[in-house]
Amino acid sequence: MKLSNPPLVKAIWLFVSILFIAFMFVPLVKMLALSFNVGDGLGLENYTSIVNTDSFKQVMLNSFSVATISALSATLLAFILAYTVHWTNLPKGFKQFIKLAALFPMLLPTVTYGFAIIYTFGKQGLLTQIIGFQLFEEIYGFYGMWLGYTIYTLPIAFLLLNNTFQYLDKKFVIVSELMGDSHLRQFDMTVLRPLIGTFAAAMIQCFFLAFTDFGIPASIGGQYNVIATELYTQILGASPSFEKGAVIALFMLIPSVLSIAILWYVARFNIRYDSVEHIDFPSSKIKDRVLAVLSSVILASLLLVFAVIFIIPWIKSWPYQMEFSTEIVSQVLESANLMRVYKNSLLVAVLTAVFGTLITYFSALLYERSNLFKLGKFSIESSALVTNTVPGMVVGIAYLMVFSGSAVANTIFIIVISNIIHYFSTPYLMSKNALSKMNLGWETTAGLLGDSWFTSLRRIVIPNSFFTLIEVASFYFISAMVTISAVIFISGAKTMVLTTKIVELQHFARFDEIFILSLMILMTNICALILFAIIRHIHSKRFYGIKKISAETTVTATAA
């Protein structure tokens, strides 16, 4: 039996529906309508004037080229790391280090990547100073963006591949060896083919993130224009045009449609096992050593790029006065304006984590553990699908067009709402998957004992899905701290957050301060992760301790 309390269930569904209608579908429809605005009437002139220009065609070609190559390189590197973790006999500590280091870039805003690359590979960069020559002849433009996008999307590809590797049945490797298959055929049959769907998902996700990102091209794009910078120019440039900006924003949705079609097609290649056996492979020292070296090089290169963030702020004047100094850090930290901006970021992240977790959790609860009517459940699922395919910049532009001049414009409220809507899909799927695995008979038993719906939630459902709630809150908090694509269009002078402050400092070439702000974001995210881990540990001891006591009491009562 599923959770059943029709008035309350319908009330929650109505609240979620109004939220998405007001802050997702209405802004998107408004943006679509605005794209047809031509003087006093409607027409396609905005589309034809943009599509027929050679500059826009070049922008689209640039965007597709760098996003495609970045997606391929990120997926390949992520595969090597995930393969090393699951398909070797290397020490567990080394494998754990791979998992943590591969996810490190997620704790920093993407706009920081470009500045870190400049200060690492530029003419006066850290690596250039160490090896004595510039590794990349031209760091601005395509090569810098390729490197930045690869770093940015690598953690996402690793998460997807690492998760799927856990469900590959290793006994088929032994079967393949007994059948006398060559190493290449064995690799193809036991690893590559079962991962086809995940490879496609990883590459599409990486492509989509790179295609729609604004932070990296804003910092290191140079003259290599992409669709994200073109959209920014149309809306906030010297001669802004909301109508043409709406057209470009709609063009950013093209990969969304293509990705859904491709994922639907590759789903037929997914392989399901009746059971999964986790066995240890026969030792292969050569393979293990080669993969250990490859993984170490990948992670060392990854972490080297971000090393400058920890070094530059403590140098008096890079690269001219290479002396240790706390002057710059002290000046930045003593700035009253910076503390206000940091408080805004922290407030936005906390509110996003709290309310985002509640909204996504109850949405998943309605879908998985309620008797909500089918149309209501379909509306929740479709909303999650839409949020997964709409880029952050499009959300920001839509909000700017709809809410500009209203009471919620330039407020913390609208920033929090944009974060919740923009990142809704992933936390929703996390909550939905957790709730779907729980026994539906629990609520039946609770109902027979006279428990209300909220009592069942408090005593049964929430404790058994608490770990997922912590993961969702963690995801929302970190995403809110590092996001820039939507926030840059809807934050004002009083609601500026750290990521928008970084973009502002870029125009004044104050890179020392940019790195200090990036460190503040990084350390805040690390502290948040530690706090979430402590909460998870406390709950684990308490929850499983109670379960153990209950089990012992039951055994004693039965014996008596």
N, C-alpha and C positions, 0 to 999 in steps of 0.2 A: 504493500500500500504506500502511495506517495503522500507527501505533506499535503494536507487539504484544509484550507481555511479560505473559502472563496472570496469573502469581502476583502480580507487583508492581501491575498494574492493578487486580486485585481487592482487593488490600490497601488501596490508596488509596481505592477506592470504599467499602470497608467502613468506613474511618476517617471519611470524609465522611458516610456514612449514619448512623453512630452519633452523630456530632456533631449532625446535624439532628434525629434522633429524641430525643436527650437534652435538647437546648437549644431546640427549636422545637415539635415535635409533642406531646411529653409535657406541657410547660407549658400549651399551648393546650387539650389534652384535659382536663387537671386543672382549668383555669379553667372550661371548659364544664361539667364535672361539679359544680364548686363552685356554679355558678349555680342548680343544682337542689336544693341542700341546704336543707332546711326542718326545723329541729329535729333529730329523730332519724330522719327519713326523707327521701324525695324528693318534689318537687312543683313546681308552677309559680307558687307564691305570690310568690316574689321578682320574677318577671316582671310579674305582675298588679299587685303593689303599686307598682311603678315606672311601668309604662305607663299606669295609670289615674289618675295624679296630674297635675293641671294644670301644675304646675311643670316636670315632665319634658317634657311636650308643648311647653311654651314654650321650654325649653332646646333641643329638637330643631329647632323652628322657627327659633330664633335662629341655631343652627349652620348650618343649610341656607341661610338667607338671606344671612348675611354671607359664607359661603364661596362661594356662587354669584356674588354681585356682585363679590367680590374676584377670582375666577377670570376673569370677563368683562373686568374693567378691566385686570388684569395681562396677559391675552392680547392685548388691543387695543394696549396700550402696547408690548408686546414685538414685535407685528407691525410697528408703525411703525418701531421701531429696526431690525429685521431687513430690512424693505423698504428703508430708507435705506442700509443696508450693501450690499445686493445689486442694487438696482434704480435706482441713481443714479450719476452721474459725479463725485461729490464726492471730495476728496483722500483718498488711502489712509490717511494719518495720522489723519484725522478718523474714518474708518471703524474703524480699529484702536482708537481711543479709545472709540468706542461699544461695541465688543466687551468691552473691559476694564472700563469703568465699569458696564456692565449686569450684570456678574458680581460686582461688589464686595460686595453684601449677603451673598453666600454665605460670606464670610470671617468673619462675625460671628454670634453666637448670636441666636436670635429674641427671647429675653427682653430683649435690649438694645434692640431696635427700639422697644418701647413706651416705655422711659425716654427714648430719643432724641427720640421724637415729643412727649413731655410737655415736654421742655426746649427744643423748637423751637417748638411751637404753643401751649403753655400760656399762662396769664395772665402769667407772668414769663419766657416762652420767648425764645429768641434772635430768631426772626423777629418775634415780637410786639414786642420791644424796638426792632427795626429799622424796622418799618412803622408802629408807634404804635398798633396795634389788634390784637385777637385774631381770626385768620382763621377759626377754628372756635369756635363758641360753647361747645360741649361736646366736649372732646377724649376724655374717658373714655367707654367704651361702644362703640356701633356704629361711629361715624365713626373713632375712633382705631383700632379693630380692622380696619376696612376698609382704612385707609391702611397699617397694619402688614402685613396679609396681602398686599396688593398689592405692597408692597416685597419681601416674603419670597418670593413666588412668581414675580415678574417674571423673575429670572434663569433659572428652570427653563423657563418659556415661551419665553424668548429662545433658549435653547440648542436647544430642539426646532425652533423655526421657522427659526433661523439655519442649522441643519444641513440642513433640507429645502430651503431656498432654493438651496443649492448644487447641487441636482439638478434644478432647474427649467430647462427648455430655453428660452433667451431668443429663439431664432430664430422662435418662434411669435408673438412680439410684432410682428416685422417682417411675418410672413405676415398677421396680423390687420390691420395698417395697410394693406397692399396690397389686402386685401379690402374696405377702406372701413368697417370696424367703428368704431362710436363709442368714445370713450375709456372709457365705463362698461362697454360690452360687452367691450372689449379687456381691461380690468382683471379682469372677471369670468371670462373664458375662459382667460386666461394666468396669472393669479395665484390668485384665490380658489378656483376649482374644484380645481386641483391640490393645494391646501393644505387641503382639507376634512378629510381624515384627521388631518393634523397639528394643525389647529385643535381638533378634538375631543380628541385626545390631550393637547394643552397645557391645555385648559380642565379636563379630567378630572383631570389630574395636579395642577394648581393648586388645584382644589376639594378634592381628597383631602388635600393638604398643609395647607390652611387649616382643613379640617374637623377634623383630628386634632392640630393644633399646640396646645401648652400654653404656650409661652413668651410669646407676644403677649397672650393674654387674661389671663395671670397678672400682667402688668405694667400693662396699660392697659384691661382689660375692665370694671373698675368693677362696676356692678350688672347688666351685660348678660351673663348667664350662658350659657355654651356647654357642649357635652358634655365637652370636655377638662377644664374646671374642675370640672364636676359629678363626673367620675370621680376627680379628685384629692381632692375633698371627701369622697367616700364611702370612700376608702382611707386618707387621712391627715388627715381632719377631726377634729372634736371627738368624734363618735361613729362611728368607722369600722366598716364592714361589708364584709368580703371577698365575701360572697355577692352583695350588691347591686352592689358594684363590678365583679364578674365579669359581671353582667347588662349594665351600662352599657358595659363594655369590648366585649362582643359586639355591642352596638348600633353601636359605632364601625366595625364591619366591614361594615355595610350598603353604604356607598359603594364598597367593594371589589368586591362582587358586581355592583353596577350598572355600575361602570366597565368590568369585563370584558365584560359584555353589550353596552354601547354601543360599545366599541372594536371588538368583533367585527362589529357592524352597519356601522360607518362604514368598515371596511376595504374594502368593495366599491367605495367611491368613490375609492380610490387610483388615480392615473394613473402608468403606467410608460412611460418613453421608451426607444426602441431605442438612442439615443445622446444625449448632452447636449453642446450647443455653447455655449461661453462667449464671447459677443460683446459689444462695446461698443454701448450704446444711442446713438442720435442725441442730441446735447446738448439738454437742456430746462432752461434756467436757472431758470425760474419754479418748476417742480416741485422741482428740486434745492434751491433756496433755502427753499421752504416746508418741505420735509422736514428740512433742516438746522436750521431754527428750531425745529420741533416736537421733533426729537431732542435739541437743546440744552436746551430747556425741561424735557423729561422727565428728562434726566440731571442737570441743575442742581438740579431739585427733589429728585431721589433723593439726590444727594450733600449737599445742604443739610441734610437730616434728620440725617445722620451727622456734620455739622460740629461739633456740640456735644460729641461724644465727644473731639475734639481740643482743645476750648477750655475746657470746664468744669473739668477737673482742675487747670488752671493759674491759675484765678481764686480769690482768697482766700475769698470767700463770695458765691456767685451768688444773687440779683442785687444784693445790698446793698453789698458791698465789691468793686467791680470793679477790683481791683488784681492785677497779676501776682504769683504766689507759687508757690514750689516746695514749700511746707510739706506740703500734703496728699499730693503724690506721694511725697515723701521718707518720710513716716510709713508709707504703704502698702507701699512697697518694702522698708522696713526691718523689716517684720513677719515674724517667723519662721514664723508660721502660714501666711501667704500663700505664702511660698516653698515650703513643703511641699505646699500645694494645687497650686501651679504645676508642681512636679515630678511630682505625680500625673497631672496633665493631659498633660504631655509624655510621660510613660512610657506612659500609656494610648494616646495617639495613635501613638507609635512602634510599640508592640506590635501595635496594630490594623492599622497599615499593613503591617508585616512579615508577620504571620501571616494577616491577611486577604488579602493579595496571593497568598501561597502557596496558601491553601485555594481561593480562587476560580479561580486560574490552573490548578491541577491538576484542579479540577472541570470546567472548560471543556476541558482537555486530554483528559480521559476521554471527554467527549461528542463532540468533533470529531475527535480523532486517535488513537483506540484502537478495539480490537475488542470493547469491553465489550458484554455482552448487552443486548438492547433494554430489558428491565425496569430494568436498572441506569441506563441513560441516561434513561429516563422518570422515574425517581426523582430524578435530578439536576435535570431541567427543572422538574418539579412543585415541588421545594423552592424553586427560584429564583422561581417564580410566587407561592408562598405568602409568601415574605419580601417580595415587592414589594407585597403587598396588606395586610399586617398593620402597623398603626400602631405607632410606637415606644412609645407609652404602654401599649398592650396587651402588648407584649413585656415591658416593665418590670413591669407588674402580674402577668403570668404567672410571671415569675422570682421576684417577691416571694412569691407564694403557694407555689411549689414549693421554693425553695431557702432560705427563711427558717429560720434555726436550723441549717443544714447547715454543713459545713466551708468551702464556697465563698461563703457569705453575706458581704456587705460586704467583698469582696476585689477587687483589681485584675483578677484572673482573670475573674470573672463580668462585670465591666464590659467588658472586651475582647471576651469571647465575645458579649455582647449587641450590641456595635457591629458585629462581623463578621456576625452573623446578620441584624441589622436592615438593614444596607446591602448585603447579599450580591448582590442582583439586578442592580444597575447594573454593578458591576465584573465580574460573571460574564458579562453580555452583551457588555461591552467586550472581554473576553478571548476569548470564543467567536467574535465577529465577526472578530477579528484572526487567530485560528488557522484559521478556515474559509477565509480568502483565501490561505493558504499552500499551495504545491504539495505534494501528497501523495507525489510521486515522490522527494522529497528523502530520506525515510526508507528507501525502497527502495534507493537508491544507497548510503546510509550502511550499511545492513545487508549489502549485497554486499561492501563494503569491510571488514566485520568489526566495525563499531562496535556497542557495546551500546546499550540504550535510553537510559541516562543520558548516554552520550557523544553520541548523536544530539541529545538535548535541549540539552546544553551547547554543542555546536558548530554546530547548525543552527537548532533551533526557538526557543530563548530569544533568541539574537542577533537573529533576524528579527522577534521580537515584543517586543523590549526596550522600545520606546517605549510600547507598551500597558501593560507592567508598571509603568513609571514613572507613567503616567496613573492606573492603578488604585491604586498606593501613595499618590499625591497625593490622590485622591478619599477614600480611607480616612482619611488623616491629618487632612484638613480637617474631614471629617464627625465624626471622633472629638473634635476640639477644640471644635466648636460645638454638639454634640448635647446635649439636655437631657431630652427626653420620656421616654426609658427610664431614663437614669442617675439621675434624681431619686428613683426608687423603690428602687434597688439599691445606691447608694453609702452608706457609713457615715461616721462622724466621721474615721476614719483614711484613708479612701479618697476623701474629698471632692475633686471637681475644680472647675475655675474656674466652669463654668456653674452647678453646684449652689451654689457659694459666692455667686454673684450673686443667686440666689433667696433665700438666707439673708439677705443684706445688704438685700434689698428690704423685709423685715419691719421693719428698723430705719431705713428711709428714708435709707440711706447711699449716695446716688446718686453722689457724687464717687468713692467707692471702686469702685462698679459700673462707671463709665466707665473707670477705670484698669485694672480687670480685663479689660474689653472691649478696650482698647487692647493689652493683653498678648496676648490671643487673636489679634487682628488682626495684630500685628507678627510673632507666631510663625508664623501661616499664610503671611504674605508671605515671611518668611525661608525657610520650607519650600518654597514655590513657586520661589524663586530657586535653592535648593539642587537641587531636582529638575530645573530648567532647565539648570543647570551639568552635572549628571550626564548629562542627555540630550545636551547639546552635546558632551561628551567622548566619549560612546559613538558619536555620529554621526560624529565625525572619525575615530575609531579603526576603526569598523566599515566605513564606506564607503571609508576609505583602504585597508583590507585587501582589500576587494572589487575596488578599482581595481587594486591590485598583482597580485591573482590573475588579473584579466582581461588585464593586460599580459603576464603570464607565459605565459598560454594562447596569446595571439596570437603571441608570440615563438617558442614551441615549435611552433606550427602552421606558421609561416613556415619554420622550420628543417627 
